Amino acid sequence: MQLTLEFGGGLELLCDSVKIHSINVDLPAEEKKLTMKHLLAWVRSNLIKERPEMFMKGDTVRPGVLVLVNDCDWELSGQLDTTLEDKDVIVFISTLHGG
């Protein structure tokens, strides 16, 4: 499944300062659909190069990380249970900034 991931608000620094990633993710063997829960585990294993704790807490994103799936807040579509489709665009934006 082909997806586009975008990182902003400083999260791109965890991915070698690359903001936009075009990726291909295979469905887990026992699953019929790809969910955000599966994608986040894939991102942690394959894209995050340093300080994964700045992006994730447990099996979800840290508080203060806005997640959009096709420009829609993932809280409206089921968060971790959001089903992803081919060519979806997922955006992660940190809303927390130091001062």
For each residue, the residues with C-beta under 8 A, 3 or more apart:
1: 24 25 26 27 34 84 85 86
2: 22 23 24 86 87
3: 22 23 24 25 39 84 86 87 88 89 90
4: 20 21 22 23 87 88 89 90
5: 20 21 23 43 47 89 90 91 92
6: 19 20 21 89 90 91 92
7: 11 12 14 15 18 19 20 21 91 92 93
8: 11 12 19 91 92 93 94
9: 66 93 94 95 96 97
10: 13 94 97
11: 7 8 14 15 54 55 65 92 93 94
12: 7 8 15 17 18 19
13: 10 17
14: 7 11 48 49 50 51 52 54 55
15: 7 11 12 18 21 47 48 49
16: 49
17: 12 13
18: 7 12 15 21
19: 6 7 8 12
20: 4 5 6 7
21: 4 5 6 7 15 18 47
22: 2 3 4
23: 2 3 4 5 42 46 47
24: 1 2 3
25: 1 3 34 38 39 42
26: 1
27: 1 31 32 33 34 38
28: 31 34 38
29:
30:
31: 27 28 34 35 38
32: 27
33: 27 83 84
34: 1 25 27 28 31 38 39 83 84
35: 31 38 39 80 81 82 83 84
36: 39 40 67 69 74 78 79 80 81 82 84 90
37: 40 41 59 60 80 81
38: 25 27 28 31 34 35 41 42
39: 3 25 34 35 36 42 43 84 90
40: 36 37 43 44 56 59 60 61 80
41: 37 38 44 45 59
42: 23 25 38 39 45 46 47
43: 5 39 40 46 47 48 55
44: 40 41 47 48 52 55 56
45: 41 42
46: 23 42 43
47: 5 15 21 23 42 43 44
48: 14 15 43 44 51 52 55 56
49: 14 15 16
50: 14
51: 14 48 54 55
52: 14 44 48 55 56
53: 56 57 62
54: 11 14 51 62
55: 11 14 43 44 48 51 52 61 62 65 92
56: 40 44 48 52 53 59 60 61 62
57: 53 60 61 62 63
58:
59: 37 40 41 56 80
60: 37 40 56 57 79 80
61: 40 55 56 57 65 67 92
62: 53 54 55 56 57 65
63: 57
64: 94 95 96
65: 11 55 61 62 92 93 94 95
66: 9 73 91 92 93 94 95
67: 36 61 73 74 79 90 91 92
68: 71 72 73 74 90 91 93
69: 36 72 74 77 82 84 88 89 90
70: 88 89
71: 68 89 91
72: 68 69 76 77
73: 66 67 68 76 77
74: 36 67 68 69 77 78 79 82
75: 79
76: 72 73
77: 69 72 73 74 82
78: 36 74 81 82 83
79: 36 60 67 74 75 82
80: 35 36 37 40 59 60
81: 35 36 37 78
82: 35 36 69 74 77 78 79
83: 33 34 35 78
84: 1 3 33 34 35 36 39 69 88 90
85: 1 88
86: 1 2 3
87: 2 3 4
88: 3 4 69 70 84 85
89: 3 4 5 6 69 70 71
90: 3 4 5 6 36 39 67 68 69 84
91: 5 6 7 8 66 67 68 71
92: 5 6 7 8 11 55 61 65 66 67
93: 7 8 9 11 65 66 68
94: 8 9 10 11 64 65 66 97
95: 9 64 65 66
96: 9 64
97: 9 10 94
98:
99:
